[in-house]
Amino acid sequence: MPKTIPHIAIFGLKGFPAIGGTSSVGENLVQHLNTEYRFTVYATSSHCSEKNPYKNVRMFIIRKFLPHKLNVFYYNLVGAFHALFFCNYDMIHTHQIDTGYIVPLIRLRYKVISTHHGRTYNMSKWGKVMKYFFRFTEKLMIRFANKVTFVAETEREAATLKYKKDFITIHNGVDPRQVIGEVKIKGDYIMFAAGRIIPHKGCHIFLDGLKNMNYKGKVLIAGDHEQLPEYKKQLEGYKKYLDVKFLGMLKDKAELLGYVKGARLFVFPSFYEAMSMMLLEVALVKTPLICSDIRENTLIFSEDEVTYFKSGDVNNLAKKIEETLSNPEQTISKTNAAYQKVCSDYNWESLSIMYKELYKSML
Protein backbone atom coordinates (compact mmCIF):
# COMPACT_ATOMS: atom_id res chain seq x y z
CA MET A 1 0.00 0.00 0.00
CA PRO A 2 1.20 3.57 -0.62
CA LYS A 3 2.69 5.25 2.45
CA THR A 4 2.07 8.83 1.32
CA ILE A 5 -1.66 8.93 2.02
CA PRO A 6 -3.30 9.00 5.48
CA HIS A 7 -4.02 5.65 7.09
CA ILE A 8 -7.36 5.25 8.92
CA ALA A 9 -8.43 2.28 11.04
CA ILE A 10 -12.12 1.36 11.20
CA PHE A 11 -13.94 -0.53 13.96
CA GLY A 12 -17.51 -1.82 14.19
CA LEU A 13 -18.16 -3.12 10.67
CA LYS A 14 -17.36 -6.85 11.21
CA GLY A 15 -16.28 -7.27 7.58
CA PHE A 16 -17.03 -7.13 3.86
CA PRO A 17 -19.02 -7.97 1.78
CA ALA A 18 -21.42 -5.99 3.95
CA ILE A 19 -24.16 -7.75 5.91
CA GLY A 20 -26.55 -5.21 7.38
CA GLY A 21 -26.86 -1.45 7.27
CA THR A 22 -23.82 -0.46 9.34
CA SER A 23 -21.41 -2.52 7.27
CA SER A 24 -23.01 -1.19 4.06
CA VAL A 25 -22.24 2.35 5.20
CA GLY A 26 -18.62 1.46 5.90
CA GLU A 27 -18.19 -0.47 2.66
CA ASN A 28 -19.54 2.40 0.57
CA LEU A 29 -17.35 4.83 2.48
CA VAL A 30 -14.08 3.01 1.85
CA GLN A 31 -14.98 2.32 -1.79
CA HIS A 32 -15.49 6.03 -2.44
CA LEU A 33 -12.47 7.30 -0.48
CA ASN A 34 -9.83 4.60 -1.04
CA THR A 35 -7.89 6.69 -3.56
CA GLU A 36 -7.26 9.43 -0.96
CA TYR A 37 -6.96 7.30 2.19
CA ARG A 38 -5.89 3.79 3.01
CA PHE A 39 -8.00 1.83 5.44
CA THR A 40 -7.51 -1.03 7.85
CA VAL A 41 -10.86 -2.53 8.83
CA TYR A 42 -10.94 -4.63 12.00
CA ALA A 43 -13.11 -7.59 11.08
CA THR A 44 -14.23 -10.91 12.52
CA SER A 45 -13.81 -14.26 10.79
CA SER A 46 -17.54 -14.98 11.12
CA HIS A 47 -18.25 -12.13 8.66
CA CYS A 48 -15.13 -11.90 6.52
CA SER A 49 -12.51 -13.99 4.73
CA GLU A 50 -11.01 -11.71 2.05
CA LYS A 51 -7.98 -9.81 3.36
CA ASN A 52 -7.76 -7.19 0.60
CA PRO A 53 -11.23 -6.68 -0.91
CA TYR A 54 -10.51 -3.26 -2.46
CA LYS A 55 -7.53 -1.12 -3.40
CA ASN A 56 -5.93 0.46 -0.31
CA VAL A 57 -8.29 -1.48 1.98
CA ARG A 58 -6.90 -4.17 4.30
CA MET A 59 -8.99 -6.39 6.54
CA PHE A 60 -7.42 -7.27 9.89
CA ILE A 61 -9.38 -10.47 10.55
CA ILE A 62 -9.74 -11.65 14.14
CA ARG A 63 -10.77 -15.27 14.59
CA LYS A 64 -14.03 -16.02 16.30
CA PHE A 65 -13.24 -17.15 19.83
CA LEU A 66 -16.23 -16.64 22.15
CA PRO A 67 -19.96 -17.44 21.75
CA HIS A 68 -21.75 -15.29 19.14
CA LYS A 69 -23.14 -12.60 21.47
CA LEU A 70 -19.80 -12.17 23.28
CA ASN A 71 -17.50 -12.36 20.27
CA VAL A 72 -18.17 -8.73 19.30
CA PHE A 73 -16.70 -7.53 22.63
CA TYR A 74 -13.68 -9.78 22.24
CA TYR A 75 -12.79 -8.76 18.70
CA ASN A 76 -13.19 -5.03 19.32
CA LEU A 77 -11.01 -5.22 22.42
CA VAL A 78 -8.31 -7.26 20.68
CA GLY A 79 -8.40 -4.81 17.78
CA ALA A 80 -8.05 -1.83 20.11
CA PHE A 81 -4.93 -3.28 21.76
CA HIS A 82 -3.49 -4.14 18.34
CA ALA A 83 -4.02 -0.54 17.17
CA LEU A 84 -2.48 0.87 20.37
CA PHE A 85 0.65 -1.24 20.58
CA PHE A 86 1.45 -2.48 17.06
CA CYS A 87 0.23 0.18 14.62
CA ASN A 88 0.69 3.81 13.72
CA TYR A 89 -2.56 5.05 12.18
CA ASP A 90 -3.33 8.68 11.44
CA MET A 91 -6.84 8.41 12.85
CA ILE A 92 -9.52 5.90 13.88
CA HIS A 93 -13.19 5.81 12.85
CA THR A 94 -15.57 3.72 14.97
CA HIS A 95 -19.11 2.71 14.00
CA GLN A 96 -22.05 1.85 16.28
CA ILE A 97 -22.43 2.57 19.99
CA ASP A 98 -21.39 -1.06 20.61
CA THR A 99 -17.77 0.05 20.12
CA GLY A 100 -18.04 2.92 22.63
CA TYR A 101 -16.20 1.03 25.37
CA ILE A 102 -12.97 0.98 23.35
CA VAL A 103 -13.04 4.71 22.49
CA PRO A 104 -11.39 5.84 25.79
CA LEU A 105 -8.63 3.27 25.16
CA ILE A 106 -7.80 4.26 21.60
CA ARG A 107 -7.96 7.96 22.52
CA LEU A 108 -4.75 7.34 24.48
CA ARG A 109 -2.95 7.51 21.12
CA TYR A 110 -5.37 8.53 18.38
CA LYS A 111 -7.93 11.05 17.32
CA VAL A 112 -11.31 9.31 16.95
CA ILE A 113 -14.42 9.91 14.88
CA SER A 114 -17.43 7.85 15.99
CA THR A 115 -20.56 7.29 13.92
CA HIS A 116 -23.80 6.64 15.79
CA HIS A 117 -26.04 4.28 13.78
CA GLY A 118 -28.91 4.09 16.25
CA ARG A 119 -29.76 3.42 19.88
CA THR A 120 -29.16 -0.32 20.07
CA TYR A 121 -30.84 -0.38 23.48
CA ASN A 122 -34.17 0.38 21.75
CA MET A 123 -34.07 -2.94 19.92
CA SER A 124 -36.41 -5.68 21.09
CA LYS A 125 -33.68 -8.32 20.79
CA TRP A 126 -31.77 -7.34 23.93
CA GLY A 127 -32.45 -7.94 27.64
CA LYS A 128 -32.00 -5.47 30.49
CA VAL A 129 -28.30 -6.15 31.09
CA MET A 130 -27.33 -5.62 27.46
CA LYS A 131 -29.50 -2.53 27.15
CA TYR A 132 -27.73 -1.06 30.18
CA PHE A 133 -24.38 -1.91 28.59
CA PHE A 134 -25.31 -0.17 25.33
CA ARG A 135 -26.42 2.96 27.18
CA PHE A 136 -23.09 2.96 29.03
CA THR A 137 -21.02 2.51 25.86
CA GLU A 138 -22.98 5.28 24.14
CA LYS A 139 -22.01 7.65 26.96
CA LEU A 140 -18.36 6.66 26.62
CA MET A 141 -18.45 7.22 22.87
CA ILE A 142 -20.12 10.63 23.18
CA ARG A 143 -17.72 11.76 25.91
CA PHE A 144 -14.40 10.58 24.52
CA ALA A 145 -14.65 10.71 20.71
CA ASN A 146 -13.23 13.87 19.11
CA LYS A 147 -16.18 14.06 16.70
CA VAL A 148 -19.49 12.20 16.68
CA THR A 149 -21.64 11.86 13.57
CA PHE A 150 -25.19 10.54 13.31
CA VAL A 151 -26.79 8.80 10.35
CA ALA A 152 -30.29 9.89 11.45
CA GLU A 153 -31.48 13.39 12.25
CA THR A 154 -33.90 12.05 14.90
CA GLU A 155 -31.00 10.38 16.71
CA ARG A 156 -28.89 13.55 16.53
CA GLU A 157 -31.76 15.61 17.97
CA ALA A 158 -32.23 13.14 20.85
CA ALA A 159 -28.49 13.14 21.66
CA THR A 160 -28.29 16.94 21.54
CA LEU A 161 -31.07 17.19 24.12
CA LYS A 162 -29.57 14.46 26.29
CA TYR A 163 -25.90 15.45 26.23
CA LYS A 164 -26.17 19.22 25.55
CA LYS A 165 -23.56 19.01 22.77
CA ASP A 166 -23.48 19.72 19.05
CA PHE A 167 -23.19 16.81 16.64
CA ILE A 168 -23.04 16.27 12.88
CA THR A 169 -25.58 14.42 10.71
CA ILE A 170 -24.26 12.50 7.70
CA HIS A 171 -27.04 10.34 6.35
CA ASN A 172 -26.89 6.80 5.01
CA GLY A 173 -26.92 6.53 1.24
CA VAL A 174 -27.01 4.37 -1.87
CA ASP A 175 -24.86 3.87 -4.92
CA PRO A 176 -26.88 4.12 -8.17
CA ARG A 177 -24.29 1.83 -9.79
CA GLN A 178 -25.27 -1.02 -7.44
CA VAL A 179 -25.40 -4.37 -9.25
CA ILE A 180 -28.79 -6.11 -9.16
CA GLY A 181 -28.69 -9.89 -9.45
CA GLU A 182 -30.85 -12.44 -11.21
CA VAL A 183 -33.01 -14.51 -8.85
CA LYS A 184 -34.61 -17.95 -8.98
CA ILE A 185 -38.13 -17.07 -7.85
CA LYS A 186 -40.23 -15.35 -10.49
CA GLY A 187 -43.79 -14.17 -10.50
CA ASP A 188 -46.18 -12.13 -8.43
CA TYR A 189 -45.07 -11.70 -4.80
CA ILE A 190 -45.05 -9.20 -1.95
CA MET A 191 -41.87 -8.90 0.08
CA PHE A 192 -40.41 -8.01 3.49
CA ALA A 193 -36.70 -7.99 4.37
CA ALA A 194 -34.46 -7.14 7.30
CA GLY A 195 -31.00 -8.25 8.41
CA ARG A 196 -32.21 -9.45 11.80
CA ILE A 197 -35.93 -10.22 11.87
CA ILE A 198 -36.90 -9.33 15.42
CA PRO A 199 -40.19 -7.92 16.79
CA HIS A 200 -39.45 -4.20 16.38
CA LYS A 201 -39.00 -4.77 12.63
CA GLY A 202 -42.74 -5.50 12.48
CA CYS A 203 -42.75 -8.62 10.30
CA HIS A 204 -45.72 -9.96 12.28
CA ILE A 205 -47.65 -6.76 11.50
CA PHE A 206 -46.93 -7.31 7.80
CA LEU A 207 -48.15 -10.93 7.92
CA ASP A 208 -51.22 -10.05 10.02
CA GLY A 209 -52.16 -7.41 7.45
CA LEU A 210 -51.98 -9.95 4.61
CA LYS A 211 -53.90 -12.49 6.69
CA ASN A 212 -56.67 -9.97 7.43
CA MET A 213 -57.17 -9.22 3.74
CA ASN A 214 -57.10 -12.95 2.92
CA TYR A 215 -54.18 -12.48 0.55
CA LYS A 216 -53.61 -15.47 -1.75
CA GLY A 217 -50.39 -14.53 -3.56
CA LYS A 218 -46.77 -15.38 -2.78
CA VAL A 219 -45.03 -13.76 0.18
CA LEU A 220 -41.22 -13.64 0.45
CA ILE A 221 -39.35 -12.85 3.65
CA ALA A 222 -35.57 -12.31 3.54
CA GLY A 223 -33.38 -12.12 6.63
CA ASP A 224 -32.34 -14.03 9.73
CA HIS A 225 -35.57 -14.94 11.56
CA GLU A 226 -33.81 -17.31 13.97
CA GLN A 227 -32.54 -14.62 16.35
CA LEU A 228 -35.38 -15.25 18.83
CA PRO A 229 -36.79 -18.83 18.83
CA GLU A 230 -40.26 -17.84 20.07
CA TYR A 231 -40.58 -15.14 17.45
CA LYS A 232 -39.40 -17.56 14.75
CA LYS A 233 -42.15 -19.98 15.82
CA GLN A 234 -44.72 -17.17 15.69
CA LEU A 235 -43.72 -16.12 12.18
CA GLU A 236 -43.62 -19.63 10.78
CA GLY A 237 -47.13 -20.15 12.15
CA TYR A 238 -48.43 -17.85 9.40
CA LYS A 239 -47.74 -20.60 6.87
CA LYS A 240 -51.17 -21.98 7.86
CA TYR A 241 -52.83 -18.94 6.31
CA LEU A 242 -50.39 -17.53 3.74
CA ASP A 243 -48.09 -18.78 0.98
CA VAL A 244 -44.95 -17.64 2.85
CA LYS A 245 -41.39 -18.54 1.89
CA PHE A 246 -38.50 -17.66 4.23
CA LEU A 247 -35.35 -17.01 2.20
CA GLY A 248 -33.02 -16.72 5.20
CA MET A 249 -30.12 -14.28 5.37
CA LEU A 250 -29.05 -13.23 1.85
CA LYS A 251 -25.43 -12.18 2.23
CA ASP A 252 -25.09 -11.20 -1.43
CA LYS A 253 -26.48 -7.65 -1.76
CA ALA A 254 -27.03 -8.10 -5.52
CA GLU A 255 -29.14 -11.20 -4.88
CA LEU A 256 -31.21 -9.47 -2.19
CA LEU A 257 -31.90 -6.48 -4.43
CA GLY A 258 -32.78 -8.85 -7.25
CA TYR A 259 -35.61 -10.24 -5.13
CA VAL A 260 -36.66 -6.74 -4.06
CA LYS A 261 -36.72 -5.49 -7.65
CA GLY A 262 -38.92 -8.43 -8.68
CA ALA A 263 -41.49 -7.76 -5.94
CA ARG A 264 -44.88 -6.32 -6.71
CA LEU A 265 -44.71 -4.47 -3.42
CA PHE A 266 -42.32 -4.09 -0.47
CA VAL A 267 -43.70 -3.50 3.03
CA PHE A 268 -41.57 -1.80 5.67
CA PRO A 269 -43.53 -1.97 8.96
CA SER A 270 -40.74 -1.22 11.47
CA PHE A 271 -41.59 0.27 14.88
CA TYR A 272 -38.10 1.72 15.33
CA GLU A 273 -35.28 2.67 12.98
CA ALA A 274 -32.42 5.12 12.98
CA MET A 275 -32.08 5.52 9.22
CA SER A 276 -32.76 2.35 7.30
CA MET A 277 -30.48 1.31 4.44
CA MET A 278 -33.15 -1.16 3.34
CA LEU A 279 -35.64 1.65 2.84
CA LEU A 280 -33.25 3.55 0.57
CA GLU A 281 -32.29 0.43 -1.40
CA VAL A 282 -35.91 -0.50 -2.10
CA ALA A 283 -36.45 2.98 -3.54
CA LEU A 284 -33.25 2.60 -5.59
CA VAL A 285 -34.63 -0.44 -7.45
CA LYS A 286 -38.02 1.27 -8.00
CA THR A 287 -40.14 -1.18 -6.04
CA PRO A 288 -43.38 0.28 -4.58
CA LEU A 289 -43.04 0.96 -0.84
CA ILE A 290 -45.53 0.89 2.02
CA CYS A 291 -43.95 2.14 5.27
CA SER A 292 -44.91 2.63 8.89
CA ASP A 293 -45.41 6.34 9.59
CA ILE A 294 -42.68 6.61 12.22
CA ARG A 295 -40.82 9.94 12.07
CA GLU A 296 -37.57 8.27 11.01
CA ASN A 297 -39.31 7.28 7.76
CA THR A 298 -41.38 10.41 7.15
CA LEU A 299 -38.23 12.56 7.36
CA ILE A 300 -36.85 10.68 4.34
CA PHE A 301 -39.82 10.29 1.99
CA SER A 302 -43.02 12.26 1.43
CA GLU A 303 -46.43 10.73 0.70
CA ASP A 304 -45.81 11.56 -2.97
CA GLU A 305 -42.92 9.07 -2.89
CA VAL A 306 -44.12 6.20 -0.69
CA THR A 307 -47.38 5.08 0.94
CA TYR A 308 -47.64 5.34 4.72
CA PHE A 309 -49.78 3.37 7.15
CA LYS A 310 -50.38 3.95 10.86
CA SER A 311 -47.55 2.19 12.68
CA GLY A 312 -48.76 -1.04 14.30
CA ASP A 313 -52.27 -0.77 12.78
CA VAL A 314 -52.90 -4.07 10.99
CA ASN A 315 -56.23 -3.03 9.49
CA ASN A 316 -54.81 0.23 8.14
CA LEU A 317 -51.91 -1.67 6.60
CA ALA A 318 -54.27 -4.14 4.90
CA LYS A 319 -56.26 -1.20 3.48
CA LYS A 320 -53.10 0.48 2.13
CA ILE A 321 -51.91 -2.76 0.51
CA GLU A 322 -55.25 -3.18 -1.27
CA GLU A 323 -55.25 0.46 -2.43
CA THR A 324 -51.67 0.24 -3.71
CA LEU A 325 -52.23 -2.99 -5.63
CA SER A 326 -55.35 -1.59 -7.29
CA ASN A 327 -53.79 1.73 -8.35
CA PRO A 328 -50.76 0.95 -10.54
CA GLU A 329 -50.49 4.37 -12.22
CA GLN A 330 -50.14 6.25 -8.94
CA THR A 331 -47.75 3.56 -7.70
CA ILE A 332 -45.42 4.04 -10.68
CA SER A 333 -45.43 7.79 -10.12
CA LYS A 334 -44.43 7.32 -6.48
CA THR A 335 -41.63 4.84 -7.23
CA ASN A 336 -40.12 7.20 -9.81
CA ALA A 337 -40.25 10.09 -7.33
CA ALA A 338 -38.66 7.98 -4.56
CA TYR A 339 -35.90 6.89 -6.96
CA GLN A 340 -35.14 10.51 -7.85
CA LYS A 341 -35.04 11.40 -4.16
CA VAL A 342 -32.44 8.79 -3.20
CA CYS A 343 -30.28 9.53 -6.24
CA SER A 344 -30.21 13.26 -5.50
CA ASP A 345 -30.28 13.47 -1.69
CA TYR A 346 -28.85 10.13 -0.49
CA ASN A 347 -26.13 9.41 -3.02
CA TRP A 348 -22.76 8.16 -1.76
CA GLU A 349 -20.93 10.38 -4.25
CA SER A 350 -21.96 13.45 -2.22
CA LEU A 351 -22.11 11.81 1.23
CA SER A 352 -18.53 10.54 0.96
CA ILE A 353 -17.38 14.13 0.35
CA MET A 354 -18.86 15.08 3.73
CA TYR A 355 -16.82 12.34 5.40
CA LYS A 356 -13.73 13.39 3.46
CA GLU A 357 -14.06 16.97 4.70
CA LEU A 358 -14.49 15.68 8.25
CA TYR A 359 -11.38 13.52 7.91
CA LYS A 360 -9.41 16.52 6.60
CA SER A 361 -10.48 18.66 9.52
CA MET A 362 -9.30 15.98 11.95
CA LEU A 363 -5.99 15.34 10.23
C-alpha positions as CSV (number, residue, x, y, z in Angstrom):
1,M,0.0,0.0,0.0
2,P,1.2,3.6,-0.6
3,K,2.7,5.3,2.4
4,T,2.1,8.8,1.3
5,I,-1.7,8.9,2.0
6,P,-3.3,9.0,5.5
7,H,-4.0,5.7,7.1
8,I,-7.4,5.3,8.9
9,A,-8.4,2.3,11.0
10,I,-12.1,1.4,11.2
11,F,-13.9,-0.5,14.0
12,G,-17.5,-1.8,14.2
13,L,-18.2,-3.1,10.7
14,K,-17.4,-6.9,11.2
15,G,-16.3,-7.3,7.6
16,F,-17.0,-7.1,3.9
17,P,-19.0,-8.0,1.8
18,A,-21.4,-6.0,3.9
19,I,-24.2,-7.7,5.9
20,G,-26.5,-5.2,7.4
21,G,-26.9,-1.5,7.3
22,T,-23.8,-0.5,9.3
23,S,-21.4,-2.5,7.3
24,S,-23.0,-1.2,4.1
25,V,-22.2,2.4,5.2
26,G,-18.6,1.5,5.9
27,E,-18.2,-0.5,2.7
28,N,-19.5,2.4,0.6
29,L,-17.4,4.8,2.5
30,V,-14.1,3.0,1.8
31,Q,-15.0,2.3,-1.8
32,H,-15.5,6.0,-2.4
33,L,-12.5,7.3,-0.5
34,N,-9.8,4.6,-1.0
35,T,-7.9,6.7,-3.6
36,E,-7.3,9.4,-1.0
37,Y,-7.0,7.3,2.2
38,R,-5.9,3.8,3.0
39,F,-8.0,1.8,5.4
40,T,-7.5,-1.0,7.9
41,V,-10.9,-2.5,8.8
42,Y,-10.9,-4.6,12.0
43,A,-13.1,-7.6,11.1
44,T,-14.2,-10.9,12.5
45,S,-13.8,-14.3,10.8
46,S,-17.5,-15.0,11.1
47,H,-18.2,-12.1,8.7
48,C,-15.1,-11.9,6.5
49,S,-12.5,-14.0,4.7
50,E,-11.0,-11.7,2.0
51,K,-8.0,-9.8,3.4
52,N,-7.8,-7.2,0.6
53,P,-11.2,-6.7,-0.9
54,Y,-10.5,-3.3,-2.5
55,K,-7.5,-1.1,-3.4
56,N,-5.9,0.5,-0.3
57,V,-8.3,-1.5,2.0
58,R,-6.9,-4.2,4.3
59,M,-9.0,-6.4,6.5
60,F,-7.4,-7.3,9.9
61,I,-9.4,-10.5,10.6
62,I,-9.7,-11.7,14.1
63,R,-10.8,-15.3,14.6
64,K,-14.0,-16.0,16.3
65,F,-13.2,-17.2,19.8
66,L,-16.2,-16.6,22.2
67,P,-20.0,-17.4,21.7
68,H,-21.7,-15.3,19.1
69,K,-23.1,-12.6,21.5
70,L,-19.8,-12.2,23.3
71,N,-17.5,-12.4,20.3
72,V,-18.2,-8.7,19.3
73,F,-16.7,-7.5,22.6
74,Y,-13.7,-9.8,22.2
75,Y,-12.8,-8.8,18.7
76,N,-13.2,-5.0,19.3
77,L,-11.0,-5.2,22.4
78,V,-8.3,-7.3,20.7
79,G,-8.4,-4.8,17.8
80,A,-8.1,-1.8,20.1
81,F,-4.9,-3.3,21.8
82,H,-3.5,-4.1,18.3
83,A,-4.0,-0.5,17.2
84,L,-2.5,0.9,20.4
85,F,0.7,-1.2,20.6
86,F,1.4,-2.5,17.1
87,C,0.2,0.2,14.6
88,N,0.7,3.8,13.7
89,Y,-2.6,5.0,12.2
90,D,-3.3,8.7,11.4
91,M,-6.8,8.4,12.9
92,I,-9.5,5.9,13.9
93,H,-13.2,5.8,12.8
94,T,-15.6,3.7,15.0
95,H,-19.1,2.7,14.0
96,Q,-22.1,1.8,16.3
97,I,-22.4,2.6,20.0
98,D,-21.4,-1.1,20.6
99,T,-17.8,0.1,20.1
100,G,-18.0,2.9,22.6
101,Y,-16.2,1.0,25.4
102,I,-13.0,1.0,23.3
103,V,-13.0,4.7,22.5
104,P,-11.4,5.8,25.8
105,L,-8.6,3.3,25.2
106,I,-7.8,4.3,21.6
107,R,-8.0,8.0,22.5
108,L,-4.8,7.3,24.5
109,R,-3.0,7.5,21.1
110,Y,-5.4,8.5,18.4
111,K,-7.9,11.0,17.3
112,V,-11.3,9.3,17.0
113,I,-14.4,9.9,14.9
114,S,-17.4,7.8,16.0
115,T,-20.6,7.3,13.9
116,H,-23.8,6.6,15.8
117,H,-26.0,4.3,13.8
118,G,-28.9,4.1,16.3
119,R,-29.8,3.4,19.9
120,T,-29.2,-0.3,20.1
121,Y,-30.8,-0.4,23.5
122,N,-34.2,0.4,21.8
123,M,-34.1,-2.9,19.9
124,S,-36.4,-5.7,21.1
125,K,-33.7,-8.3,20.8
126,W,-31.8,-7.3,23.9
127,G,-32.4,-7.9,27.6
128,K,-32.0,-5.5,30.5
129,V,-28.3,-6.1,31.1
130,M,-27.3,-5.6,27.5
131,K,-29.5,-2.5,27.2
132,Y,-27.7,-1.1,30.2
133,F,-24.4,-1.9,28.6
134,F,-25.3,-0.2,25.3
135,R,-26.4,3.0,27.2
136,F,-23.1,3.0,29.0
137,T,-21.0,2.5,25.9
138,E,-23.0,5.3,24.1
139,K,-22.0,7.6,27.0
140,L,-18.4,6.7,26.6
141,M,-18.5,7.2,22.9
142,I,-20.1,10.6,23.2
143,R,-17.7,11.8,25.9
144,F,-14.4,10.6,24.5
145,A,-14.7,10.7,20.7
146,N,-13.2,13.9,19.1
147,K,-16.2,14.1,16.7
148,V,-19.5,12.2,16.7
149,T,-21.6,11.9,13.6
150,F,-25.2,10.5,13.3
151,V,-26.8,8.8,10.3
152,A,-30.3,9.9,11.4
153,E,-31.5,13.4,12.3
154,T,-33.9,12.0,14.9
155,E,-31.0,10.4,16.7
156,R,-28.9,13.5,16.5
157,E,-31.8,15.6,18.0
158,A,-32.2,13.1,20.8
159,A,-28.5,13.1,21.7
160,T,-28.3,16.9,21.5
161,L,-31.1,17.2,24.1
162,K,-29.6,14.5,26.3
163,Y,-25.9,15.5,26.2
164,K,-26.2,19.2,25.5
165,K,-23.6,19.0,22.8
166,D,-23.5,19.7,19.0
167,F,-23.2,16.8,16.6
168,I,-23.0,16.3,12.9
169,T,-25.6,14.4,10.7
170,I,-24.3,12.5,7.7
171,H,-27.0,10.3,6.4
172,N,-26.9,6.8,5.0
173,G,-26.9,6.5,1.2
174,V,-27.0,4.4,-1.9
175,D,-24.9,3.9,-4.9
176,P,-26.9,4.1,-8.2
177,R,-24.3,1.8,-9.8
178,Q,-25.3,-1.0,-7.4
179,V,-25.4,-4.4,-9.2
180,I,-28.8,-6.1,-9.2
181,G,-28.7,-9.9,-9.4
182,E,-30.8,-12.4,-11.2
183,V,-33.0,-14.5,-8.9
184,K,-34.6,-18.0,-9.0
185,I,-38.1,-17.1,-7.8
186,K,-40.2,-15.3,-10.5
187,G,-43.8,-14.2,-10.5
188,D,-46.2,-12.1,-8.4
189,Y,-45.1,-11.7,-4.8
190,I,-45.1,-9.2,-1.9
191,M,-41.9,-8.9,0.1
192,F,-40.4,-8.0,3.5
193,A,-36.7,-8.0,4.4
194,A,-34.5,-7.1,7.3
195,G,-31.0,-8.2,8.4
196,R,-32.2,-9.5,11.8
197,I,-35.9,-10.2,11.9
198,I,-36.9,-9.3,15.4
199,P,-40.2,-7.9,16.8
200,H,-39.5,-4.2,16.4
201,K,-39.0,-4.8,12.6
202,G,-42.7,-5.5,12.5
203,C,-42.7,-8.6,10.3
204,H,-45.7,-10.0,12.3
205,I,-47.6,-6.8,11.5
206,F,-46.9,-7.3,7.8
207,L,-48.2,-10.9,7.9
208,D,-51.2,-10.0,10.0
209,G,-52.2,-7.4,7.4
210,L,-52.0,-10.0,4.6
211,K,-53.9,-12.5,6.7
212,N,-56.7,-10.0,7.4
213,M,-57.2,-9.2,3.7
214,N,-57.1,-13.0,2.9
215,Y,-54.2,-12.5,0.6
216,K,-53.6,-15.5,-1.7
217,G,-50.4,-14.5,-3.6
218,K,-46.8,-15.4,-2.8
219,V,-45.0,-13.8,0.2
220,L,-41.2,-13.6,0.4
221,I,-39.4,-12.9,3.6
222,A,-35.6,-12.3,3.5
223,G,-33.4,-12.1,6.6
224,D,-32.3,-14.0,9.7
225,H,-35.6,-14.9,11.6
226,E,-33.8,-17.3,14.0
227,Q,-32.5,-14.6,16.4
228,L,-35.4,-15.2,18.8
229,P,-36.8,-18.8,18.8
230,E,-40.3,-17.8,20.1
231,Y,-40.6,-15.1,17.4
232,K,-39.4,-17.6,14.8
233,K,-42.1,-20.0,15.8
234,Q,-44.7,-17.2,15.7
235,L,-43.7,-16.1,12.2
236,E,-43.6,-19.6,10.8
237,G,-47.1,-20.2,12.2
238,Y,-48.4,-17.8,9.4
239,K,-47.7,-20.6,6.9
240,K,-51.2,-22.0,7.9
241,Y,-52.8,-18.9,6.3
242,L,-50.4,-17.5,3.7
243,D,-48.1,-18.8,1.0
244,V,-44.9,-17.6,2.8
245,K,-41.4,-18.5,1.9
246,F,-38.5,-17.7,4.2
247,L,-35.3,-17.0,2.2
248,G,-33.0,-16.7,5.2
249,M,-30.1,-14.3,5.4
250,L,-29.1,-13.2,1.9
251,K,-25.4,-12.2,2.2
252,D,-25.1,-11.2,-1.4
253,K,-26.5,-7.6,-1.8
254,A,-27.0,-8.1,-5.5
255,E,-29.1,-11.2,-4.9
256,L,-31.2,-9.5,-2.2
257,L,-31.9,-6.5,-4.4
258,G,-32.8,-8.9,-7.3
259,Y,-35.6,-10.2,-5.1
260,V,-36.7,-6.7,-4.1
261,K,-36.7,-5.5,-7.7
262,G,-38.9,-8.4,-8.7
263,A,-41.5,-7.8,-5.9
264,R,-44.9,-6.3,-6.7
265,L,-44.7,-4.5,-3.4
266,F,-42.3,-4.1,-0.5
267,V,-43.7,-3.5,3.0
268,F,-41.6,-1.8,5.7
269,P,-43.5,-2.0,9.0
270,S,-40.7,-1.2,11.5
271,F,-41.6,0.3,14.9
272,Y,-38.1,1.7,15.3
273,E,-35.3,2.7,13.0
274,A,-32.4,5.1,13.0
275,M,-32.1,5.5,9.2
276,S,-32.8,2.4,7.3
277,M,-30.5,1.3,4.4
278,M,-33.1,-1.2,3.3
279,L,-35.6,1.6,2.8
280,L,-33.2,3.5,0.6
281,E,-32.3,0.4,-1.4
282,V,-35.9,-0.5,-2.1
283,A,-36.5,3.0,-3.5
284,L,-33.2,2.6,-5.6
285,V,-34.6,-0.4,-7.5
286,K,-38.0,1.3,-8.0
287,T,-40.1,-1.2,-6.0
288,P,-43.4,0.3,-4.6
289,L,-43.0,1.0,-0.8
290,I,-45.5,0.9,2.0
291,C,-43.9,2.1,5.3
292,S,-44.9,2.6,8.9
293,D,-45.4,6.3,9.6
294,I,-42.7,6.6,12.2
295,R,-40.8,9.9,12.1
296,E,-37.6,8.3,11.0
297,N,-39.3,7.3,7.8
298,T,-41.4,10.4,7.2
299,L,-38.2,12.6,7.4
300,I,-36.8,10.7,4.3
301,F,-39.8,10.3,2.0
302,S,-43.0,12.3,1.4
303,E,-46.4,10.7,0.7
304,D,-45.8,11.6,-3.0
305,E,-42.9,9.1,-2.9
306,V,-44.1,6.2,-0.7
307,T,-47.4,5.1,0.9
308,Y,-47.6,5.3,4.7
309,F,-49.8,3.4,7.2
310,K,-50.4,3.9,10.9
311,S,-47.6,2.2,12.7
312,G,-48.8,-1.0,14.3
313,D,-52.3,-0.8,12.8
314,V,-52.9,-4.1,11.0
315,N,-56.2,-3.0,9.5
316,N,-54.8,0.2,8.1
317,L,-51.9,-1.7,6.6
318,A,-54.3,-4.1,4.9
319,K,-56.3,-1.2,3.5
320,K,-53.1,0.5,2.1
321,I,-51.9,-2.8,0.5
322,E,-55.2,-3.2,-1.3
323,E,-55.2,0.5,-2.4
324,T,-51.7,0.2,-3.7
325,L,-52.2,-3.0,-5.6
326,S,-55.4,-1.6,-7.3
327,N,-53.8,1.7,-8.4
328,P,-50.8,0.9,-10.5
329,E,-50.5,4.4,-12.2
330,Q,-50.1,6.2,-8.9
331,T,-47.8,3.6,-7.7
332,I,-45.4,4.0,-10.7
333,S,-45.4,7.8,-10.1
334,K,-44.4,7.3,-6.5
335,T,-41.6,4.8,-7.2
336,N,-40.1,7.2,-9.8
337,A,-40.3,10.1,-7.3
338,A,-38.7,8.0,-4.6
339,Y,-35.9,6.9,-7.0
340,Q,-35.1,10.5,-7.9
341,K,-35.0,11.4,-4.2
342,V,-32.4,8.8,-3.2
343,C,-30.3,9.5,-6.2
344,S,-30.2,13.3,-5.5
345,D,-30.3,13.5,-1.7
346,Y,-28.9,10.1,-0.5
347,N,-26.1,9.4,-3.0
348,W,-22.8,8.2,-1.8
349,E,-20.9,10.4,-4.2
350,S,-22.0,13.4,-2.2
351,L,-22.1,11.8,1.2
352,S,-18.5,10.5,1.0
353,I,-17.4,14.1,0.3
354,M,-18.9,15.1,3.7
355,Y,-16.8,12.3,5.4
356,K,-13.7,13.4,3.5
357,E,-14.1,17.0,4.7
358,L,-14.5,15.7,8.2
359,Y,-11.4,13.5,7.9
360,K,-9.4,16.5,6.6
361,S,-10.5,18.7,9.5
362,M,-9.3,16.0,12.0
363,L,-6.0,15.3,10.2
